Amino acid sequence: MPSRPPLSVTLAAAAGLLFLHLPLAFIFLYALTTEEKSYQFPPPGFTLKWFAVAWDRPDIWQALGLSLRVASVATALAIVLGTLAAAAMARYRFFGREAVSLLITLPIALPGIVTGIALRAALNLADIPFSFWTIVIGHATFCIVVVYNNAVARLRRTQGSLIEASMDLGADGFQTFRHVVLPQLGTALLAGGMLAFALSFDEVIVTTFTAGQQQTLPIWMFSELIRPRQRPVTNVVAVMVIAVTLIPILAAYYLTRDGEAVEGASK
C-alpha cells in the first residue's frame, strides 16, 4: 500500500496546480462582469448578458464553424495517414527506418512559428492561394504525429502471432485488419483523434501563416484582444474554447489511463 507523501510535497503540488489553473478562473470571472472595456478587479458586478451578446454575433459563429470544419478534416486525415505510417514503422524493418520515424514526429517538436514559416514559404513557392485546405494541411502536419505516436505504441504491444494466426486461418488482409488489428488499435486511435481535434481547434501560430484573410475562432479571439470592442465577449468565447478542447482531452485520458501513454499532449 503506497505511503502518504510528505506535507511539503503535497503543498508544492497544490501550489503548482494553483499556478497553472488559477488564470482559468479569471476567464470565467470576466465573462460574467458588467464592465465592458477593462479588466477591473474585483468586478463591479456580474451578469449573463455577454453570453447572449456572443450568441447573436455572426462573426463568432463563422469563426467557430471554420474551426470545427478544419479540426474535423485535419483529424480525419491524421487518423488515416498516422495509422498507415504507424503500421509501416511497427511491422517492417528497412534502411533508414529510425530516420523516417524522426521526420514524422519532427513537426510536433519544432516551434509552431518555424512550421508556419516553412508552410507559408512552400505555399508561396507552389503558388497555392490561401484557403480552407491550406489551414487543414498546416494543422495535419502536427495532428498526424499525435495519432502516429499513439498508434505505433499500441501496435508494438500487439502480438504479431495474432495477425499470423488470422492469416493462417484464411482471413485476408482486410479481414485481419478489421477483426484483429482494429480492435487492438481502437482506443488508441480514438484517443489520438480526440487530442488531434483539440490541438487543431485551438491552434493559432500555424493558422496565422496559412489562413490568409480567414479567421478561425482562436484567430478571432487574438484579433479581438488587440482591438477590443466588448472584452467580456472574448472571455465568453474563451469559455467555449475551454469546453470544446477539455472534453476530448479528458476523454482521451480516460480511454488510455490503463497505462498507455498519450503522446502529443504537451503541444
Backbone as CSV, one residue per row, in Angstrom:
resi,resn,N_x,N_y,N_z,CA_x,CA_y,CA_z,C_x,C_y,C_z
1,MET,0.854,-1.193,0.000,0.000,0.000,0.000,0.885,1.236,0.000
2,PRO,0.724,2.160,-0.961,1.617,3.327,-1.034,1.438,4.228,0.177
3,SER,2.565,4.806,0.626,2.533,5.702,1.775,2.120,7.105,1.341
4,ARG,1.627,7.879,2.300,1.221,9.247,2.007,2.441,10.124,1.788
5,PRO,2.385,11.039,0.818,3.544,11.906,0.573,3.723,12.901,1.713
6,PRO,4.929,13.418,1.887,5.159,14.441,2.918,4.303,15.675,2.665
7,LEU,4.034,16.410,3.719,3.193,17.609,3.605,3.800,18.623,2.649
8,SER,5.135,18.734,2.671,5.789,19.702,1.790,5.554,19.373,0.317
9,VAL,5.555,18.080,-0.013,5.315,17.660,-1.389,3.871,17.963,-1.787
10,THR,2.939,17.695,-0.881,1.527,17.975,-1.149,1.297,19.463,-1.374
11,LEU,1.905,20.297,-0.539,1.745,21.738,-0.678,2.369,22.238,-1.974
12,ALA,3.529,21.678,-2.327,4.183,22.082,-3.574,3.333,21.703,-4.786
13,ALA,2.746,20.501,-4.754,1.879,20.073,-5.861,0.645,20.960,-5.952
14,ALA,0.046,21.292,-4.800,-1.129,22.157,-4.800,-0.790,23.548,-5.328
15,ALA,0.385,24.067,-4.932,0.805,25.382,-5.412,1.032,25.364,-6.925
16,GLY,1.623,24.281,-7.428,1.838,24.171,-8.867,0.537,24.121,-9.644
17,LEU,-0.435,23.335,-9.151,-1.737,23.258,-9.807,-2.460,24.597,-9.755
18,LEU,-2.348,25.296,-8.627,-2.977,26.599,-8.493,-2.378,27.596,-9.475
19,PHE,-1.043,27.560,-9.610,-0.359,28.458,-10.542,-0.801,28.192,-11.977
20,LEU,-1.022,26.925,-12.320,-1.400,26.576,-13.685,-2.853,26.919,-14.004
21,HIS,-3.750,26.731,-13.038,-5.173,26.780,-13.343,-5.902,27.995,-12.789
22,LEU,-5.282,28.765,-11.918,-5.950,29.961,-11.404,-6.295,30.957,-12.511
23,PRO,-5.416,31.164,-13.532,-5.800,32.088,-14.616,-7.098,31.707,-15.317
24,LEU,-7.425,30.403,-15.360,-8.678,29.994,-15.990,-9.876,30.526,-15.223
25,ALA,-9.723,30.639,-13.903,-10.830,31.168,-13.097,-11.127,32.618,-13.470
26,PHE,-10.080,33.369,-13.819,-10.293,34.769,-14.203,-11.034,34.876,-15.537
27,ILE,-10.838,33.900,-16.430,-11.582,33.905,-17.688,-13.077,33.786,-17.412
28,PHE,-13.449,32.853,-16.545,-14.860,32.701,-16.184,-15.369,33.948,-15.461
29,LEU,-14.521,34.522,-14.608,-14.931,35.702,-13.840,-15.233,36.877,-14.756
30,TYR,-14.325,37.145,-15.701,-14.505,38.294,-16.585,-15.532,38.042,-17.686
31,ALA,-15.944,36.781,-17.881,-17.053,36.515,-18.795,-18.389,36.919,-18.183
32,LEU,-18.393,37.118,-16.869,-19.632,37.459,-16.159,-19.665,38.906,-15.676
33,THR,-18.601,39.664,-15.928,-18.524,41.015,-15.395,-19.462,41.977,-16.131
34,THR,-19.889,43.014,-15.423,-20.712,44.054,-16.054,-19.861,45.123,-16.725
35,GLU,-18.544,45.146,-16.424,-17.637,46.129,-17.015,-17.312,45.722,-18.445
36,GLU,-17.453,46.658,-19.394,-17.326,46.317,-20.807,-15.933,46.520,-21.373
37,LYS,-15.186,47.533,-20.925,-13.972,47.931,-21.638,-12.682,47.702,-20.869
38,SER,-12.730,47.200,-19.654,-11.496,46.997,-18.899,-11.643,45.791,-18.004
39,TYR,-10.493,45.275,-17.564,-10.484,44.151,-16.634,-10.317,44.702,-15.221
40,GLN,-11.408,45.061,-14.611,-11.388,45.639,-13.272,-11.538,44.540,-12.229
41,PHE,-10.692,44.577,-11.212,-10.783,43.568,-10.153,-10.875,44.256,-8.788
42,PRO,-11.838,43.842,-7.985,-12.899,42.879,-8.317,-13.910,43.480,-9.272
43,PRO,-14.607,42.659,-10.049,-15.599,43.186,-10.995,-16.682,43.973,-10.274
44,PRO,-17.162,45.050,-10.896,-18.198,45.865,-10.240,-19.532,45.134,-10.094
45,GLY,-19.748,44.109,-10.894,-20.996,43.362,-10.820,-20.936,42.174,-11.767
46,PHE,-21.974,41.379,-11.740,-21.986,40.170,-12.561,-23.274,40.106,-13.371
47,THR,-23.148,39.599,-14.587,-24.288,39.481,-15.489,-24.047,38.356,-16.485
48,LEU,-25.131,37.828,-17.024,-25.050,36.791,-18.061,-25.314,37.361,-19.458
49,LYS,-25.432,38.685,-19.558,-25.829,39.270,-20.847,-24.800,39.048,-21.941
50,TRP,-23.518,38.901,-21.562,-22.481,38.740,-22.579,-22.594,37.408,-23.307
51,PHE,-23.171,36.420,-22.642,-23.413,35.147,-23.321,-24.460,35.325,-24.416
52,ALA,-25.480,36.142,-24.147,-26.489,36.432,-25.165,-25.900,37.259,-26.299
53,VAL,-25.024,38.225,-25.943,-24.369,39.042,-26.969,-23.506,38.166,-27.873
54,ALA,-22.743,37.267,-27.276,-21.889,36.365,-28.062,-22.740,35.462,-28.953
55,TRP,-23.880,35.021,-28.449,-24.763,34.143,-29.225,-25.270,34.841,-30.485
56,ASP,-25.456,36.148,-30.411,-26.014,36.907,-31.537,-24.952,37.487,-32.465
57,ARG,-23.684,37.188,-32.223,-22.611,37.726,-33.078,-22.342,36.757,-34.228
58,PRO,-22.683,37.095,-35.484,-22.450,36.172,-36.602,-20.973,35.909,-36.864
59,ASP,-20.097,36.888,-36.568,-18.673,36.667,-36.809,-18.121,35.554,-35.920
60,ILE,-18.673,35.429,-34.715,-18.236,34.346,-33.825,-18.655,32.991,-34.388
61,TRP,-19.887,32.905,-34.875,-20.377,31.636,-35.421,-19.614,31.240,-36.683
62,GLN,-19.264,32.232,-37.513,-18.481,31.925,-38.709,-17.103,31.387,-38.338
63,ALA,-16.455,32.035,-37.360,-15.140,31.578,-36.926,-15.220,30.201,-36.272
64,LEU,-16.256,29.984,-35.457,-16.443,28.683,-34.816,-16.678,27.594,-35.849
65,GLY,-17.510,27.878,-36.849,-17.774,26.888,-37.884,-16.518,26.515,-38.658
66,LEU,-15.704,27.520,-38.988,-14.456,27.243,-39.693,-13.526,26.398,-38.841
67,SER,-13.407,26.718,-37.562,-12.541,25.948,-36.667,-12.989,24.498,-36.568
68,LEU,-14.292,24.281,-36.450,-14.807,22.913,-36.334,-14.583,22.127,-37.620
69,ARG,-14.792,22.779,-38.772,-14.573,22.077,-40.046,-13.112,21.730,-40.239
70,VAL,-12.231,22.679,-39.959,-10.797,22.433,-40.110,-10.344,21.318,-39.177
71,ALA,-10.758,21.385,-37.911,-10.340,20.371,-36.947,-10.855,18.991,-37.333
72,SER,-12.082,18.920,-37.843,-12.653,17.624,-38.226,-11.899,17.006,-39.400
73,VAL,-11.647,17.802,-40.438,-10.954,17.273,-41.620,-9.506,16.950,-41.292
74,ALA,-8.828,17.823,-40.550,-7.436,17.566,-40.174,-7.328,16.300,-39.324
75,THR,-8.282,16.082,-38.430,-8.269,14.879,-37.598,-8.504,13.628,-38.437
76,ALA,-9.437,13.698,-39.387,-9.689,12.548,-40.259,-8.444,12.194,-41.079
77,LEU,-7.802,13.198,-41.647,-6.557,12.944,-42.386,-5.487,12.363,-41.476
78,ALA,-5.392,12.895,-40.266,-4.375,12.419,-39.329,-4.602,10.961,-38.952
79,ILE,-5.858,10.571,-38.757,-6.152,9.184,-38.387,-5.748,8.231,-39.502
80,VAL,-6.076,8.585,-40.751,-5.742,7.713,-41.879,-4.230,7.648,-42.092
81,LEU,-3.596,8.819,-42.256,-2.166,8.839,-42.573,-1.322,8.405,-41.378
82,GLY,-1.713,8.816,-40.168,-0.957,8.425,-38.983,-1.007,6.930,-38.742
83,THR,-2.163,6.312,-38.989,-2.287,4.855,-38.811,-1.463,4.103,-39.840
84,LEU,-1.503,4.552,-41.092,-0.706,3.888,-42.133,0.790,3.997,-41.832
85,ALA,1.221,5.192,-41.416,2.639,5.365,-41.079,3.023,4.498,-39.884
86,ALA,2.169,4.430,-38.879,2.454,3.614,-37.696,2.553,2.134,-38.059
87,ALA,1.658,1.672,-38.940,1.693,0.270,-39.356,3.004,-0.055,-40.061
88,ALA,3.465,0.865,-40.917,4.731,0.632,-41.625,5.908,0.611,-40.660
89,MET,5.919,1.527,-39.700,7.033,1.609,-38.752,7.041,0.434,-37.777
90,ALA,5.870,-0.036,-37.379,5.800,-1.094,-36.370,5.982,-2.480,-36.959
91,ARG,5.572,-2.680,-38.211,5.546,-4.030,-38.771,6.740,-4.360,-39.648
92,TYR,7.450,-3.346,-40.147,8.510,-3.611,-41.112,9.819,-2.968,-40.676
93,ARG,10.886,-3.601,-41.041,12.227,-3.063,-40.801,12.885,-2.795,-42.146
94,PHE,13.420,-1.588,-42.307,14.042,-1.215,-43.567,15.110,-0.168,-43.285
95,PHE,15.953,0.054,-44.263,17.042,1.014,-44.103,16.477,2.429,-43.937
96,GLY,16.967,3.126,-42.920,16.506,4.478,-42.657,15.213,4.555,-41.865
97,ARG,14.811,3.441,-41.254,13.529,3.398,-40.531,13.480,4.409,-39.398
98,GLU,14.548,4.491,-38.611,14.556,5.429,-37.489,14.583,6.878,-37.967
99,ALA,15.263,7.126,-39.076,15.293,8.483,-39.619,13.908,8.907,-40.098
100,VAL,13.198,7.976,-40.742,11.835,8.281,-41.199,10.922,8.545,-40.006
101,SER,11.068,7.734,-38.951,10.262,7.934,-37.748,10.530,9.308,-37.130
102,LEU,11.796,9.721,-37.123,12.137,11.045,-36.610,11.506,12.149,-37.448
103,LEU,11.532,11.992,-38.766,10.948,13.008,-39.641,9.434,13.117,-39.449
104,ILE,8.781,11.977,-39.175,7.331,12.007,-38.962,6.990,12.785,-37.700
105,THR,7.769,12.585,-36.640,7.468,13.222,-35.355,8.056,14.625,-35.230
106,LEU,8.874,15.043,-36.176,9.541,16.342,-36.075,8.589,17.537,-36.010
107,PRO,7.484,17.568,-36.775,6.633,18.763,-36.740,6.107,19.135,-35.358
108,ILE,5.875,18.153,-34.496,5.342,18.496,-33.184,6.445,18.947,-32.231
109,ALA,7.697,18.645,-32.583,8.824,19.068,-31.751,9.309,20.462,-32.121
110,LEU,9.104,20.859,-33.376,9.542,22.180,-33.821,8.635,23.265,-33.257
111,PRO,9.159,24.449,-32.993,8.281,25.573,-32.623,7.259,25.842,-33.718
112,GLY,6.064,26.210,-33.309,4.995,26.435,-34.272,5.331,27.502,-35.300
113,ILE,6.083,28.517,-34.891,6.412,29.588,-35.822,7.332,29.097,-36.931
114,VAL,8.203,28.118,-36.618,9.080,27.544,-37.641,8.247,26.757,-38.648
115,THR,7.326,25.947,-38.135,6.433,25.196,-39.024,5.600,26.134,-39.883
116,GLY,5.081,27.203,-39.279,4.256,28.157,-40.016,5.029,28.848,-41.124
117,ILE,6.254,29.310,-40.822,7.070,29.975,-41.838,7.398,29.017,-42.973
118,ALA,7.732,27.766,-42.637,8.061,26.779,-43.664,6.859,26.497,-44.569
119,LEU,5.682,26.352,-43.964,4.478,26.100,-44.762,4.139,27.285,-45.656
120,ARG,4.265,28.487,-45.117,3.952,29.673,-45.922,4.919,29.803,-47.097
121,ALA,6.204,29.534,-46.857,7.180,29.597,-47.941,6.868,28.560,-49.012
122,ALA,6.482,27.345,-48.566,6.163,26.288,-49.530,4.915,26.644,-50.335
123,LEU,3.898,27.203,-49.689,2.674,27.584,-50.393,2.938,28.701,-51.400
124,ASN,3.756,29.678,-50.993,4.091,30.767,-51.923,4.900,30.262,-53.103
125,LEU,5.833,29.344,-52.822,6.666,28.796,-53.885,5.831,28.015,-54.890
126,ALA,4.840,27.267,-54.383,3.967,26.482,-55.258,2.828,27.314,-55.827
127,ASP,2.764,28.591,-55.455,1.721,29.499,-55.930,0.322,28.966,-55.605
128,ILE,0.168,28.467,-54.369,-1.120,27.945,-53.899,-1.809,29.035,-53.089
129,PRO,-2.999,29.464,-53.475,-3.691,30.523,-52.721,-4.158,30.001,-51.364
130,PHE,-4.226,30.916,-50.407,-4.688,30.536,-49.082,-6.177,30.191,-49.129
131,SER,-6.539,29.119,-48.442,-7.922,28.653,-48.453,-8.152,27.762,-47.244
132,PHE,-9.331,27.198,-47.186,-9.661,26.218,-46.146,-8.640,25.088,-46.117
133,TRP,-8.231,24.635,-47.299,-7.352,23.470,-47.381,-5.931,23.787,-46.952
134,THR,-5.476,25.007,-47.121,-4.134,25.339,-46.633,-4.095,25.302,-45.104
135,ILE,-5.195,25.700,-44.460,-5.257,25.596,-42.999,-5.247,24.129,-42.586
136,VAL,-6.021,23.307,-43.292,-6.090,21.879,-42.977,-4.710,21.235,-43.107
137,ILE,-4.002,21.560,-44.183,-2.660,20.994,-44.381,-1.740,21.399,-43.239
138,GLY,-1.798,22.665,-42.852,-0.965,23.123,-41.751,-1.260,22.390,-40.458
139,HIS,-2.533,22.198,-40.147,-2.899,21.504,-38.910,-2.573,20.014,-38.977
140,ALA,-2.728,19.435,-40.154,-2.472,17.996,-40.288,-1.014,17.648,-40.025
141,THR,-0.103,18.591,-40.229,1.316,18.291,-40.028,1.609,17.835,-38.600
142,PHE,0.952,18.453,-37.605,1.191,18.020,-36.227,0.112,17.067,-35.718
143,CYS,-1.085,17.081,-36.309,-2.118,16.131,-35.893,-1.722,14.699,-36.248
144,ILE,-1.063,14.528,-37.392,-0.601,13.200,-37.787,0.331,12.626,-36.738
145,VAL,1.178,13.460,-36.169,2.148,12.995,-35.172,1.440,12.435,-33.949
146,VAL,0.387,13.107,-33.504,-0.345,12.668,-32.313,-0.936,11.285,-32.538
147,VAL,-1.600,11.090,-33.679,-2.193,9.792,-33.988,-1.103,8.747,-34.183
148,TYR,-0.047,9.111,-34.889,1.049,8.176,-35.152,1.671,7.664,-33.857
149,ASN,1.959,8.538,-32.927,2.606,8.124,-31.687,1.737,7.165,-30.890
150,ASN,0.431,7.436,-30.834,-0.462,6.526,-30.115,-0.609,5.190,-30.831
151,ALA,-0.741,5.235,-32.167,-0.940,4.002,-32.926,0.307,3.126,-32.921
152,VAL,1.479,3.727,-33.092,2.698,2.923,-33.142,2.999,2.296,-31.786
153,ALA,2.685,3.018,-30.687,2.887,2.447,-29.361,1.983,1.246,-29.143
154,ARG,0.726,1.341,-29.599,-0.195,0.214,-29.436,0.171,-0.955,-30.340
155,LEU,0.595,-0.675,-31.578,0.967,-1.746,-32.498,2.185,-2.509,-32.000
156,ARG,3.110,-1.821,-31.356,4.290,-2.505,-30.829,3.951,-3.409,-29.657
157,ARG,2.787,-3.168,-29.013,2.331,-4.026,-27.934,1.438,-5.164,-28.434
158,THR,1.053,-5.099,-29.692,0.206,-6.141,-30.269,1.055,-7.312,-30.724
159,GLN,0.680,-8.498,-30.318,1.454,-9.684,-30.669,1.306,-9.999,-32.153
160,GLY,2.440,-10.145,-32.825,2.421,-10.483,-34.242,1.818,-11.851,-34.503
161,SER,1.846,-12.723,-33.484,1.298,-14.068,-33.663,-0.209,-14.034,-33.903
162,LEU,-0.899,-13.004,-33.361,-2.340,-12.891,-33.589,-2.631,-12.645,-35.065
163,ILE,-1.839,-11.787,-35.677,-2.028,-11.496,-37.105,-1.685,-12.715,-37.942
164,GLU,-0.599,-13.394,-37.572,-0.194,-14.589,-38.316,-1.244,-15.685,-38.200
165,ALA,-1.822,-15.826,-37.002,-2.856,-16.848,-36.808,-4.090,-16.530,-37.655
166,SER,-4.450,-15.257,-37.721,-5.596,-14.865,-38.534,-5.367,-15.186,-39.997
167,MET,-4.169,-14.891,-40.490,-3.867,-15.174,-41.889,-3.824,-16.677,-42.145
168,ASP,-3.286,-17.445,-41.172,-3.226,-18.904,-41.327,-4.618,-19.528,-41.378
169,LEU,-5.588,-18.888,-40.701,-6.944,-19.414,-40.683,-7.755,-18.999,-41.902
170,GLY,-7.120,-18.299,-42.845,-7.767,-17.994,-44.111,-8.279,-16.581,-44.256
171,ALA,-8.063,-15.728,-43.264,-8.523,-14.351,-43.367,-7.618,-13.562,-44.313
172,ASP,-8.219,-12.699,-45.127,-7.400,-11.852,-45.984,-6.926,-10.632,-45.194
173,GLY,-6.203,-9.735,-45.854,-5.640,-8.583,-45.156,-6.695,-7.682,-44.540
174,PHE,-7.798,-7.441,-45.279,-8.847,-6.563,-44.768,-9.547,-7.190,-43.571
175,GLN,-9.839,-8.480,-43.656,-10.497,-9.163,-42.541,-9.606,-9.183,-41.303
176,THR,-8.321,-9.388,-41.516,-7.393,-9.373,-40.385,-7.337,-8.005,-39.738
177,PHE,-7.303,-6.974,-40.569,-7.286,-5.622,-40.007,-8.577,-5.331,-39.246
178,ARG,-9.710,-5.726,-39.819,-11.000,-5.399,-39.213,-11.236,-6.150,-37.906
179,HIS,-10.888,-7.442,-37.874,-11.255,-8.271,-36.728,-10.130,-8.448,-35.706
180,VAL,-8.887,-8.167,-36.100,-7.761,-8.395,-35.183,-7.043,-7.091,-34.845
181,VAL,-6.615,-6.367,-35.878,-5.795,-5.177,-35.642,-6.641,-4.013,-35.123
182,LEU,-7.775,-3.737,-35.770,-8.584,-2.579,-35.398,-9.095,-2.636,-33.960
183,PRO,-9.567,-3.784,-33.473,-9.963,-3.824,-32.053,-8.821,-3.505,-31.102
184,GLN,-7.599,-3.875,-31.492,-6.438,-3.555,-30.667,-6.115,-2.066,-30.721
185,LEU,-6.358,-1.465,-31.879,-5.998,-0.065,-32.097,-7.104,0.911,-31.709
186,GLY,-8.309,0.416,-31.502,-9.478,1.271,-31.384,-9.334,2.424,-30.416
187,THR,-9.027,2.120,-29.148,-8.951,3.186,-28.144,-7.768,4.110,-28.396
188,ALA,-6.667,3.563,-28.922,-5.508,4.407,-29.215,-5.829,5.405,-30.318
189,LEU,-6.525,4.949,-31.367,-6.905,5.856,-32.449,-7.927,6.880,-31.980
190,LEU,-8.866,6.449,-31.142,-9.866,7.384,-30.635,-9.220,8.450,-29.764
191,ALA,-8.303,8.018,-28.894,-7.616,8.981,-28.036,-6.744,9.923,-28.862
192,GLY,-6.004,9.372,-29.829,-5.176,10.213,-30.685,-6.005,11.178,-31.506
193,GLY,-7.156,10.711,-32.022,-8.027,11.579,-32.792,-8.606,12.711,-31.962
194,MET,-8.975,12.405,-30.715,-9.521,13.444,-29.839,-8.479,14.494,-29.509
195,LEU,-7.278,14.049,-29.225,-6.206,15.007,-28.949,-5.874,15.833,-30.187
196,ALA,-5.855,15.178,-31.348,-5.589,15.906,-32.594,-6.655,16.965,-32.831
197,PHE,-7.921,16.624,-32.576,-9.012,17.588,-32.741,-8.819,18.774,-31.805
198,ALA,-8.478,18.491,-30.544,-8.290,19.576,-29.577,-7.124,20.474,-29.967
199,LEU,-6.028,19.880,-30.428,-4.862,20.672,-30.835,-5.187,21.533,-32.051
200,SER,-5.904,20.963,-33.006,-6.253,21.720,-34.206,-7.216,22.852,-33.883
201,PHE,-8.178,22.587,-33.014,-9.209,23.567,-32.723,-8.638,24.841,-32.121
202,ASP,-7.600,24.721,-31.269,-7.085,25.927,-30.613,-5.732,26.383,-31.151
203,GLU,-5.361,25.912,-32.345,-4.082,26.310,-32.944,-4.131,27.756,-33.435
204,VAL,-3.080,28.521,-33.113,-3.006,29.932,-33.504,-1.838,30.194,-34.446
205,ILE,-0.637,29.775,-34.059,0.572,30.208,-34.770,0.596,29.686,-36.199
206,VAL,0.446,28.375,-36.383,0.468,27.806,-37.732,-0.679,28.361,-38.561
207,THR,-1.843,28.544,-37.930,-3.002,29.087,-38.648,-2.724,30.489,-39.157
208,THR,-2.020,31.286,-38.381,-1.717,32.659,-38.782,-0.972,32.697,-40.117
209,PHE,-0.113,31.706,-40.358,0.702,31.686,-41.574,-0.001,31.004,-42.742
210,THR,-1.101,30.289,-42.493,-1.723,29.514,-43.574,-3.170,29.902,-43.854
211,ALA,-3.737,30.860,-43.087,-5.161,31.168,-43.225,-5.446,32.310,-44.180
212,GLY,-4.476,33.159,-44.471,-4.774,34.328,-45.281,-5.705,35.270,-44.533
213,GLN,-6.849,35.616,-45.138,-7.823,36.521,-44.527,-8.898,35.780,-43.727
214,GLN,-8.830,34.476,-43.675,-9.832,33.705,-42.941,-9.546,33.774,-41.443
215,GLN,-10.585,33.610,-40.660,-10.450,33.667,-39.207,-11.045,32.427,-38.564
216,THR,-10.174,31.603,-37.980,-10.661,30.558,-37.097,-10.999,31.197,-35.749
217,LEU,-11.581,30.445,-34.854,-12.000,31.028,-33.584,-10.816,31.556,-32.764
218,PRO,-9.700,30.820,-32.643,-8.558,31.387,-31.913,-8.002,32.656,-32.560
219,ILE,-7.985,32.715,-33.892,-7.514,33.923,-34.574,-8.477,35.075,-34.305
220,TRP,-9.775,34.780,-34.298,-10.764,35.818,-33.967,-10.523,36.361,-32.564
221,MET,-10.263,35.473,-31.611,-10.006,35.900,-30.233,-8.759,36.772,-30.153
222,PHE,-7.725,36.380,-30.869,-6.478,37.138,-30.854,-6.693,38.543,-31.413
223,SER,-7.442,38.648,-32.506,-7.706,39.969,-33.099,-8.584,40.815,-32.182
224,GLU,-9.506,40.190,-31.464,-10.369,40.930,-30.547,-9.588,41.458,-29.341
225,LEU,-8.572,40.739,-28.916,-7.749,41.216,-27.801,-6.901,42.416,-28.213
226,ILE,-6.499,42.445,-29.489,-5.690,43.571,-29.973,-6.552,44.814,-30.164
227,ARG,-7.756,44.615,-30.740,-8.668,45.735,-30.991,-10.012,45.421,-30.335
228,PRO,-10.072,45.530,-29.020,-11.275,45.080,-28.312,-12.472,45.986,-28.548
229,ARG,-13.634,45.361,-28.685,-14.900,46.093,-28.713,-15.676,45.818,-27.417
230,GLN,-15.848,44.552,-27.141,-16.544,44.144,-25.927,-15.702,43.036,-25.284
231,ARG,-14.852,43.417,-24.356,-13.907,42.469,-23.773,-14.579,41.232,-23.168
232,PRO,-15.702,41.380,-22.449,-16.308,40.173,-21.873,-16.724,39.141,-22.910
233,VAL,-17.071,39.584,-24.129,-17.462,38.634,-25.165,-16.290,37.721,-25.507
234,THR,-15.082,38.272,-25.548,-13.898,37.457,-25.807,-13.725,36.401,-24.739
235,ASN,-14.008,36.753,-23.497,-13.905,35.774,-22.415,-15.002,34.721,-22.499
236,VAL,-16.179,35.107,-22.948,-17.234,34.123,-23.167,-16.798,33.104,-24.216
237,VAL,-16.196,33.585,-25.301,-15.706,32.683,-26.345,-14.575,31.809,-25.800
238,ALA,-13.733,32.376,-24.943,-12.668,31.587,-24.328,-13.232,30.447,-23.481
239,VAL,-14.328,30.716,-22.785,-15.001,29.660,-22.022,-15.477,28.552,-22.965
240,MET,-15.996,28.938,-24.133,-16.426,27.953,-25.128,-15.246,27.114,-25.601
241,VAL,-14.109,27.759,-25.853,-12.925,27.038,-26.318,-12.440,26.056,-25.247
242,ILE,-12.451,26.492,-23.987,-12.042,25.604,-22.899,-12.921,24.353,-22.879
243,ALA,-14.231,24.556,-23.028,-15.157,23.423,-23.003,-14.921,22.485,-24.183
244,VAL,-14.760,23.059,-25.381,-14.608,22.236,-26.585,-13.306,21.440,-26.546
245,THR,-12.228,22.029,-26.041,-10.936,21.342,-26.018,-10.778,20.432,-24.804
246,LEU,-11.430,20.771,-23.693,-11.268,19.970,-22.478,-11.960,18.624,-22.588
247,ILE,-13.133,18.592,-23.219,-13.891,17.343,-23.302,-13.115,16.239,-24.031
248,PRO,-12.575,16.480,-25.246,-11.812,15.398,-25.891,-10.533,15.031,-25.157
249,ILE,-9.879,15.998,-24.493,-8.662,15.677,-23.755,-8.976,14.767,-22.563
250,LEU,-10.060,15.075,-21.842,-10.465,14.221,-20.730,-10.874,12.834,-21.220
251,ALA,-11.593,12.802,-22.345,-11.994,11.510,-22.900,-10.775,10.690,-23.296
252,ALA,-9.774,11.328,-23.905,-8.547,10.632,-24.278,-7.816,10.106,-23.046
253,TYR,-7.836,10.891,-21.970,-7.186,10.456,-20.731,-7.854,9.206,-20.172
254,TYR,-9.184,9.220,-20.115,-9.888,8.072,-19.540,-9.780,6.831,-20.422
255,LEU,-9.662,7.042,-21.736,-9.508,5.903,-22.622,-8.141,5.251,-22.504
256,THR,-7.146,5.986,-22.047,-5.767,5.477,-22.020,-5.190,5.437,-20.613
257,ARG,-6.011,5.521,-19.571,-5.483,5.566,-18.213,-5.065,4.199,-17.689
258,ASP,-5.154,3.151,-18.529,-4.698,1.833,-18.112,-3.192,1.687,-18.225
259,GLY,-2.501,2.822,-18.459,-1.038,2.767,-18.530,-0.484,3.118,-19.879
260,GLU,-1.343,3.184,-20.896,-0.870,3.554,-22.224,-0.555,5.046,-22.237
261,ALA,0.563,5.436,-22.796,0.941,6.851,-22.872,0.189,7.519,-24.002
262,VAL,-0.306,8.704,-23.745,-0.941,9.515,-24.780,0.080,10.546,-25.228
263,GLU,0.534,10.429,-26.448,1.595,11.283,-26.935,1.011,12.568,-27.501
264,GLY,1.806,13.659,-27.396,1.457,14.899,-28.052,0.640,15.842,-27.200
265,ALA,0.353,15.447,-25.940,-0.495,16.298,-25.110,0.195,17.573,-24.689
266,SER,1.520,17.654,-24.861,2.242,18.839,-24.411,2.382,19.880,-25.509
267,LYS,1.813,19.630,-26.692,1.958,20.568,-27.816,1.404,21.914,-27.438
